Amino acid sequence: MKLVMAIIKPFKLDDVREALSSLGIAGMTVSE
């Protein structure tokens, strides 16, 4: 398992979540 930290603009979060899901990555923690 690897830890990946990213800074993503709020309006792009859904796009990023869908892209990761399509790659089989299900777990994500989001904080502001």
mmCIF entry with sequence, helices, sheets and N, C-alpha, C, O atoms, coordinates in Angstrom:
data_MODEL
# 
_entry.id   MODEL 
# 
_entity.id                         1 
_entity.type                       polymer 
_entity.pdbx_number_of_molecules   1 
# 
_entity_poly.entity_id                      1 
_entity_poly.type                           'polypeptide(L)' 
_entity_poly.nstd_linkage                   no 
_entity_poly.nstd_monomer                   no 
_entity_poly.pdbx_seq_one_letter_code       MKLVMAIIKPFKLDDVREALSSLGIAGMTVSE 
_entity_poly.pdbx_seq_one_letter_code_can   MKLVMAIIKPFKLDDVREALSSLGIAGMTVSE 
_entity_poly.pdbx_strand_id                 A 
# 
loop_
_entity_poly_seq.entity_id 
_entity_poly_seq.num 
_entity_poly_seq.mon_id 
_entity_poly_seq.hetero 
1 1  MET n 
1 2  LYS n 
1 3  LEU n 
1 4  VAL n 
1 5  MET n 
1 6  ALA n 
1 7  ILE n 
1 8  ILE n 
1 9  LYS n 
1 10 PRO n 
1 11 PHE n 
1 12 LYS n 
1 13 LEU n 
1 14 ASP n 
1 15 ASP n 
1 16 VAL n 
1 17 ARG n 
1 18 GLU n 
1 19 ALA n 
1 20 LEU n 
1 21 SER n 
1 22 SER n 
1 23 LEU n 
1 24 GLY n 
1 25 ILE n 
1 26 ALA n 
1 27 GLY n 
1 28 MET n 
1 29 THR n 
1 30 VAL n 
1 31 SER n 
1 32 GLU n 
# 
_struct_asym.id          A 
_struct_asym.entity_id   1 
# 
loop_
_struct_conf.conf_type_id 
_struct_conf.id 
_struct_conf.pdbx_PDB_helix_id 
_struct_conf.beg_label_comp_id 
_struct_conf.beg_label_asym_id 
_struct_conf.beg_label_seq_id 
_struct_conf.pdbx_beg_PDB_ins_code 
_struct_conf.end_label_comp_id 
_struct_conf.end_label_asym_id 
_struct_conf.end_label_seq_id 
_struct_conf.pdbx_end_PDB_ins_code 
_struct_conf.beg_auth_comp_id 
_struct_conf.beg_auth_asym_id 
_struct_conf.beg_auth_seq_id 
_struct_conf.end_auth_comp_id 
_struct_conf.end_auth_asym_id 
_struct_conf.end_auth_seq_id 
_struct_conf.pdbx_PDB_helix_class 
_struct_conf.details 
_struct_conf.pdbx_PDB_helix_length 
HELX_P HELX_P1 AA1 PRO A 10 ? LYS A 12 ? PRO A 10 LYS A 12 5 ? 3  
HELX_P HELX_P2 AA2 LEU A 13 ? SER A 22 ? LEU A 13 SER A 22 1 ? 10 
# 
_struct_conf_type.id          HELX_P 
_struct_conf_type.criteria    ? 
_struct_conf_type.reference   ? 
# 
loop_
_atom_site.group_PDB 
_atom_site.id 
_atom_site.type_symbol 
_atom_site.label_atom_id 
_atom_site.label_alt_id 
_atom_site.label_comp_id 
_atom_site.label_asym_id 
_atom_site.label_entity_id 
_atom_site.label_seq_id 
_atom_site.pdbx_PDB_ins_code 
_atom_site.Cartn_x 
_atom_site.Cartn_y 
_atom_site.Cartn_z 
_atom_site.occupancy 
_atom_site.B_iso_or_equiv 
_atom_site.pdbx_formal_charge 
_atom_site.auth_seq_id 
_atom_site.auth_comp_id 
_atom_site.auth_asym_id 
_atom_site.auth_atom_id 
_atom_site.pdbx_PDB_model_num 
ATOM 1   N N  . MET A 1 1  ? 0.849   -1.175 0.000   1.00 0.00 ? 1  MET A N  1 
ATOM 2   C CA . MET A 1 1  ? 0.000   0.000  0.000   1.00 0.00 ? 1  MET A CA 1 
ATOM 3   C C  . MET A 1 1  ? 0.895   1.239  0.000   1.00 0.00 ? 1  MET A C  1 
ATOM 4   O O  . MET A 1 1  ? 1.956   1.251  0.625   1.00 0.00 ? 1  MET A O  1 
ATOM 5   N N  . LYS A 1 2  ? 0.457   2.271  -0.704  1.00 0.00 ? 2  LYS A N  1 
ATOM 6   C CA . LYS A 1 2  ? 1.215   3.527  -0.789  1.00 0.00 ? 2  LYS A CA 1 
ATOM 7   C C  . LYS A 1 2  ? 0.329   4.682  -0.335  1.00 0.00 ? 2  LYS A C  1 
ATOM 8   O O  . LYS A 1 2  ? -0.891  4.649  -0.494  1.00 0.00 ? 2  LYS A O  1 
ATOM 9   N N  . LEU A 1 3  ? 0.962   5.695  0.230   1.00 0.00 ? 3  LEU A N  1 
ATOM 10  C CA . LEU A 1 3  ? 0.266   6.915  0.618   1.00 0.00 ? 3  LEU A CA 1 
ATOM 11  C C  . LEU A 1 3  ? 0.499   7.950  -0.471  1.00 0.00 ? 3  LEU A C  1 
ATOM 12  O O  . LEU A 1 3  ? 1.639   8.256  -0.822  1.00 0.00 ? 3  LEU A O  1 
ATOM 13  N N  . VAL A 1 4  ? -0.598  8.488  -1.003  1.00 0.00 ? 4  VAL A N  1 
ATOM 14  C CA . VAL A 1 4  ? -0.518  9.526  -2.028  1.00 0.00 ? 4  VAL A CA 1 
ATOM 15  C C  . VAL A 1 4  ? -1.253  10.747 -1.493  1.00 0.00 ? 4  VAL A C  1 
ATOM 16  O O  . VAL A 1 4  ? -2.416  10.655 -1.101  1.00 0.00 ? 4  VAL A O  1 
ATOM 17  N N  . MET A 1 5  ? -0.576  11.884 -1.476  1.00 0.00 ? 5  MET A N  1 
ATOM 18  C CA . MET A 1 5  ? -1.205  13.135 -1.052  1.00 0.00 ? 5  MET A CA 1 
ATOM 19  C C  . MET A 1 5  ? -1.277  14.052 -2.263  1.00 0.00 ? 5  MET A C  1 
ATOM 20  O O  . MET A 1 5  ? -0.305  14.188 -3.006  1.00 0.00 ? 5  MET A O  1 
ATOM 21  N N  . ALA A 1 6  ? -2.441  14.685 -2.461  1.00 0.00 ? 6  ALA A N  1 
ATOM 22  C CA . ALA A 1 6  ? -2.615  15.556 -3.623  1.00 0.00 ? 6  ALA A CA 1 
ATOM 23  C C  . ALA A 1 6  ? -3.432  16.775 -3.228  1.00 0.00 ? 6  ALA A C  1 
ATOM 24  O O  . ALA A 1 6  ? -4.296  16.706 -2.353  1.00 0.00 ? 6  ALA A O  1 
ATOM 25  N N  . ILE A 1 7  ? -3.149  17.880 -3.878  1.00 0.00 ? 7  ILE A N  1 
ATOM 26  C CA . ILE A 1 7  ? -3.949  19.097 -3.717  1.00 0.00 ? 7  ILE A CA 1 
ATOM 27  C C  . ILE A 1 7  ? -4.795  19.222 -4.977  1.00 0.00 ? 7  ILE A C  1 
ATOM 28  O O  . ILE A 1 7  ? -4.273  19.371 -6.082  1.00 0.00 ? 7  ILE A O  1 
ATOM 29  N N  . ILE A 1 8  ? -6.118  19.159 -4.789  1.00 0.00 ? 8  ILE A N  1 
ATOM 30  C CA . ILE A 1 8  ? -7.054  19.149 -5.915  1.00 0.00 ? 8  ILE A CA 1 
ATOM 31  C C  . ILE A 1 8  ? -8.086  20.243 -5.684  1.00 0.00 ? 8  ILE A C  1 
ATOM 32  O O  . ILE A 1 8  ? -8.586  20.405 -4.571  1.00 0.00 ? 8  ILE A O  1 
ATOM 33  N N  . LYS A 1 9  ? -8.399  20.981 -6.717  1.00 0.00 ? 9  LYS A N  1 
ATOM 34  C CA . LYS A 1 9  ? -9.430  22.013 -6.603  1.00 0.00 ? 9  LYS A CA 1 
ATOM 35  C C  . LYS A 1 9  ? -10.779 21.342 -6.331  1.00 0.00 ? 9  LYS A C  1 
ATOM 36  O O  . LYS A 1 9  ? -11.072 20.288 -6.896  1.00 0.00 ? 9  LYS A O  1 
ATOM 37  N N  . PRO A 1 10 ? -11.598 21.949 -5.470  1.00 0.00 ? 10 PRO A N  1 
ATOM 38  C CA . PRO A 1 10 ? -12.859 21.318 -5.063  1.00 0.00 ? 10 PRO A CA 1 
ATOM 39  C C  . PRO A 1 10 ? -13.765 20.913 -6.227  1.00 0.00 ? 10 PRO A C  1 
ATOM 40  O O  . PRO A 1 10 ? -14.416 19.870 -6.155  1.00 0.00 ? 10 PRO A O  1 
ATOM 41  N N  . PHE A 1 11 ? -13.821 21.699 -7.281  1.00 0.00 ? 11 PHE A N  1 
ATOM 42  C CA . PHE A 1 11 ? -14.716 21.367 -8.387  1.00 0.00 ? 11 PHE A CA 1 
ATOM 43  C C  . PHE A 1 11 ? -14.206 20.197 -9.229  1.00 0.00 ? 11 PHE A C  1 
ATOM 44  O O  . PHE A 1 11 ? -14.950 19.674 -10.060 1.00 0.00 ? 11 PHE A O  1 
ATOM 45  N N  . LYS A 1 12 ? -12.964 19.778 -9.034  1.00 0.00 ? 12 LYS A N  1 
ATOM 46  C CA . LYS A 1 12 ? -12.401 18.638 -9.766  1.00 0.00 ? 12 LYS A CA 1 
ATOM 47  C C  . LYS A 1 12 ? -12.452 17.340 -8.962  1.00 0.00 ? 12 LYS A C  1 
ATOM 48  O O  . LYS A 1 12 ? -12.106 16.279 -9.483  1.00 0.00 ? 12 LYS A O  1 
ATOM 49  N N  . LEU A 1 13 ? -12.877 17.412 -7.702  1.00 0.00 ? 13 LEU A N  1 
ATOM 50  C CA . LEU A 1 13 ? -12.837 16.243 -6.834  1.00 0.00 ? 13 LEU A CA 1 
ATOM 51  C C  . LEU A 1 13 ? -13.648 15.076 -7.388  1.00 0.00 ? 13 LEU A C  1 
ATOM 52  O O  . LEU A 1 13 ? -13.178 13.939 -7.365  1.00 0.00 ? 13 LEU A O  1 
ATOM 53  N N  . ASP A 1 14 ? -14.852 15.334 -7.884  1.00 0.00 ? 14 ASP A N  1 
ATOM 54  C CA . ASP A 1 14 ? -15.675 14.248 -8.423  1.00 0.00 ? 14 ASP A CA 1 
ATOM 55  C C  . ASP A 1 14 ? -15.013 13.586 -9.626  1.00 0.00 ? 14 ASP A C  1 
ATOM 56  O O  . ASP A 1 14 ? -15.074 12.365 -9.766  1.00 0.00 ? 14 ASP A O  1 
ATOM 57  N N  . ASP A 1 15 ? -14.384 14.372 -10.495 1.00 0.00 ? 15 ASP A N  1 
ATOM 58  C CA . ASP A 1 15 ? -13.687 13.803 -11.653 1.00 0.00 ? 15 ASP A CA 1 
ATOM 59  C C  . ASP A 1 15 ? -12.534 12.909 -11.212 1.00 0.00 ? 15 ASP A C  1 
ATOM 60  O O  . ASP A 1 15 ? -12.336 11.825 -11.761 1.00 0.00 ? 15 ASP A O  1 
ATOM 61  N N  . VAL A 1 16 ? -11.783 13.362 -10.227 1.00 0.00 ? 16 VAL A N  1 
ATOM 62  C CA . VAL A 1 16 ? -10.648 12.578 -9.724  1.00 0.00 ? 16 VAL A CA 1 
ATOM 63  C C  . VAL A 1 16 ? -11.150 11.300 -9.069  1.00 0.00 ? 16 VAL A C  1 
ATOM 64  O O  . VAL A 1 16 ? -10.578 10.230 -9.278  1.00 0.00 ? 16 VAL A O  1 
ATOM 65  N N  . ARG A 1 17 ? -12.207 11.399 -8.284  1.00 0.00 ? 17 ARG A N  1 
ATOM 66  C CA . ARG A 1 17 ? -12.770 10.222 -7.618  1.00 0.00 ? 17 ARG A CA 1 
ATOM 67  C C  . ARG A 1 17 ? -13.243 9.187  -8.639  1.00 0.00 ? 17 ARG A C  1 
ATOM 68  O O  . ARG A 1 17 ? -13.002 7.993  -8.465  1.00 0.00 ? 17 ARG A O  1 
ATOM 69  N N  . GLU A 1 18 ? -13.911 9.635  -9.702  1.00 0.00 ? 18 GLU A N  1 
ATOM 70  C CA . GLU A 1 18 ? -14.374 8.714  -10.744 1.00 0.00 ? 18 GLU A CA 1 
ATOM 71  C C  . GLU A 1 18 ? -13.201 8.066  -11.473 1.00 0.00 ? 18 GLU A C  1 
ATOM 72  O O  . GLU A 1 18 ? -13.241 6.872  -11.770 1.00 0.00 ? 18 GLU A O  1 
ATOM 73  N N  . ALA A 1 19 ? -12.165 8.837  -11.761 1.00 0.00 ? 19 ALA A N  1 
ATOM 74  C CA . ALA A 1 19 ? -10.990 8.296  -12.457 1.00 0.00 ? 19 ALA A CA 1 
ATOM 75  C C  . ALA A 1 19 ? -10.294 7.243  -11.598 1.00 0.00 ? 19 ALA A C  1 
ATOM 76  O O  . ALA A 1 19 ? -9.913  6.188  -12.104 1.00 0.00 ? 19 ALA A O  1 
ATOM 77  N N  . LEU A 1 20 ? -10.125 7.518  -10.307 1.00 0.00 ? 20 LEU A N  1 
ATOM 78  C CA . LEU A 1 20 ? -9.489  6.542  -9.427  1.00 0.00 ? 20 LEU A CA 1 
ATOM 79  C C  . LEU A 1 20 ? -10.354 5.295  -9.283  1.00 0.00 ? 20 LEU A C  1 
ATOM 80  O O  . LEU A 1 20 ? -9.835  4.180  -9.238  1.00 0.00 ? 20 LEU A O  1 
ATOM 81  N N  . SER A 1 21 ? -11.658 5.476  -9.213  1.00 0.00 ? 21 SER A N  1 
ATOM 82  C CA . SER A 1 21 ? -12.566 4.342  -9.110  1.00 0.00 ? 21 SER A CA 1 
ATOM 83  C C  . SER A 1 21 ? -12.476 3.453  -10.344 1.00 0.00 ? 21 SER A C  1 
ATOM 84  O O  . SER A 1 21 ? -12.535 2.229  -10.229 1.00 0.00 ? 21 SER A O  1 
ATOM 85  N N  . SER A 1 22 ? -12.336 4.048  -11.512 1.00 0.00 ? 22 SER A N  1 
ATOM 86  C CA . SER A 1 22 ? -12.228 3.263  -12.746 1.00 0.00 ? 22 SER A CA 1 
ATOM 87  C C  . SER A 1 22 ? -10.933 2.458  -12.789 1.00 0.00 ? 22 SER A C  1 
ATOM 88  O O  . SER A 1 22 ? -10.829 1.481  -13.529 1.00 0.00 ? 22 SER A O  1 
ATOM 89  N N  . LEU A 1 23 ? -9.938  2.873  -11.987 1.00 0.00 ? 23 LEU A N  1 
ATOM 90  C CA . LEU A 1 23 ? -8.671  2.141  -11.895 1.00 0.00 ? 23 LEU A CA 1 
ATOM 91  C C  . LEU A 1 23 ? -8.693  1.099  -10.777 1.00 0.00 ? 23 LEU A C  1 
ATOM 92  O O  . LEU A 1 23 ? -7.708  0.395  -10.554 1.00 0.00 ? 23 LEU A O  1 
ATOM 93  N N  . GLY A 1 24 ? -9.821  1.008  -10.079 1.00 0.00 ? 24 GLY A N  1 
ATOM 94  C CA . GLY A 1 24 ? -9.946  0.023  -9.011  1.00 0.00 ? 24 GLY A CA 1 
ATOM 95  C C  . GLY A 1 24 ? -9.507  0.515  -7.647  1.00 0.00 ? 24 GLY A C  1 
ATOM 96  O O  . GLY A 1 24 ? -9.321  -0.287 -6.732  1.00 0.00 ? 24 GLY A O  1 
ATOM 97  N N  . ILE A 1 25 ? -9.340  1.822  -7.494  1.00 0.00 ? 25 ILE A N  1 
ATOM 98  C CA . ILE A 1 25 ? -8.941  2.404  -6.207  1.00 0.00 ? 25 ILE A CA 1 
ATOM 99  C C  . ILE A 1 25 ? -10.205 2.891  -5.511  1.00 0.00 ? 25 ILE A C  1 
ATOM 100 O O  . ILE A 1 25 ? -10.864 3.818  -5.981  1.00 0.00 ? 25 ILE A O  1 
ATOM 101 N N  . ALA A 1 26 ? -10.539 2.256  -4.377  1.00 0.00 ? 26 ALA A N  1 
ATOM 102 C CA . ALA A 1 26 ? -11.815 2.537  -3.731  1.00 0.00 ? 26 ALA A CA 1 
ATOM 103 C C  . ALA A 1 26 ? -11.686 3.434  -2.500  1.00 0.00 ? 26 ALA A C  1 
ATOM 104 O O  . ALA A 1 26 ? -12.606 4.202  -2.217  1.00 0.00 ? 26 ALA A O  1 
ATOM 105 N N  . GLY A 1 27 ? -10.586 3.367  -1.766  1.00 0.00 ? 27 GLY A N  1 
ATOM 106 C CA . GLY A 1 27 ? -10.474 4.104  -0.513  1.00 0.00 ? 27 GLY A CA 1 
ATOM 107 C C  . GLY A 1 27 ? -9.879  5.485  -0.704  1.00 0.00 ? 27 GLY A C  1 
ATOM 108 O O  . GLY A 1 27 ? -8.882  5.654  -1.406  1.00 0.00 ? 27 GLY A O  1 
ATOM 109 N N  . MET A 1 28 ? -10.507 6.481  -0.064  1.00 0.00 ? 28 MET A N  1 
ATOM 110 C CA . MET A 1 28 ? -9.996  7.845  -0.178  1.00 0.00 ? 28 MET A CA 1 
ATOM 111 C C  . MET A 1 28 ? -10.431 8.633  1.053   1.00 0.00 ? 28 MET A C  1 
ATOM 112 O O  . MET A 1 28 ? -11.564 8.503  1.516   1.00 0.00 ? 28 MET A O  1 
ATOM 113 N N  . THR A 1 29 ? -9.535  9.440  1.571   1.00 0.00 ? 29 THR A N  1 
ATOM 114 C CA . THR A 1 29 ? -9.855  10.353 2.660   1.00 0.00 ? 29 THR A CA 1 
ATOM 115 C C  . THR A 1 29 ? -9.683  11.771 2.133   1.00 0.00 ? 29 THR A C  1 
ATOM 116 O O  . THR A 1 29 ? -8.654  12.105 1.545   1.00 0.00 ? 29 THR A O  1 
ATOM 117 N N  . VAL A 1 30 ? -10.701 12.604 2.350   1.00 0.00 ? 30 VAL A N  1 
ATOM 118 C CA . VAL A 1 30 ? -10.676 13.975 1.843   1.00 0.00 ? 30 VAL A CA 1 
ATOM 119 C C  . VAL A 1 30 ? -10.811 14.925 3.024   1.00 0.00 ? 30 VAL A C  1 
ATOM 120 O O  . VAL A 1 30 ? -11.656 14.721 3.896   1.00 0.00 ? 30 VAL A O  1 
ATOM 121 N N  . SER A 1 31 ? -9.981  15.963 3.053   1.00 0.00 ? 31 SER A N  1 
ATOM 122 C CA . SER A 1 31 ? -10.103 17.000 4.079   1.00 0.00 ? 31 SER A CA 1 
ATOM 123 C C  . SER A 1 31 ? -9.829  18.355 3.447   1.00 0.00 ? 31 SER A C  1 
ATOM 124 O O  . SER A 1 31 ? -9.116  18.465 2.449   1.00 0.00 ? 31 SER A O  1 
ATOM 125 N N  . GLU A 1 32 ? -10.406 19.373 4.046   1.00 0.00 ? 32 GLU A N  1 
ATOM 126 C CA . GLU A 1 32 ? -10.214 20.734 3.543   1.00 0.00 ? 32 GLU A CA 1 
ATOM 127 C C  . GLU A 1 32 ? -9.373  21.528 4.510   1.00 0.00 ? 32 GLU A C  1 
ATOM 128 O O  . GLU A 1 32 ? -9.096  22.702 4.267   1.00 0.00 ? 32 GLU A O  1 
# 
